[in-house]
């Protein structure tokens, strides 16, 4: 038969049996008191109960972004009533992600965003495909014929956006000749014939 008794300051947080075994009941802080039966001696111990985080998952995500486009990601820590709900984010090439989960397409390709619990023990990863804002390039002429060497011809090009009404962030066009011995092209699309051929 024991000569001490046990009690709790908050039965909604912890409970304690007559043998001193403490059981967590709910999140919070409480005290376990031990007292001799004659009440001459007393002591106590503080106990904090926290909800253990066992996972994190993407709640809202995006599968495709255009270069320069942004989207807000969100994640849910499990259990939903966990004490610590903060997370941090990391990303691979092609995309960037802020401390608050705002993701941006950087360059065309496939990238990954990973969300972690603060202790780094739990994580979830989401794949995002980044596409160019340019759908196609439309030339003023697809085929031309020039009769005299050293003659020039000005080509123009128009970028066709992937979405109607958009203006590509990077509208720089690079020109290149497939055979510079026949004809060259400068940075503005001006063709200069170097050698006569059937056609260019």
Secondary structure, 3 states (H helix, E strand, C coil): CCCEEEEECCCCCEEECCCCCEEECCCEEEEEEEEECCCCCEEEEEEEECCCCCEEEEEECCCEEEECCEEECEEEEECCCCCCCCEEEEECCCEEECCCCEEEECCCEEEEEEEEECCCCCEEEEEEEEECCEEEEEECCCCCCCCCCCCEEECCEEEEECCCCCCCCCCCCCCCCCCCCCEEECCCCEEEECCCCCCC
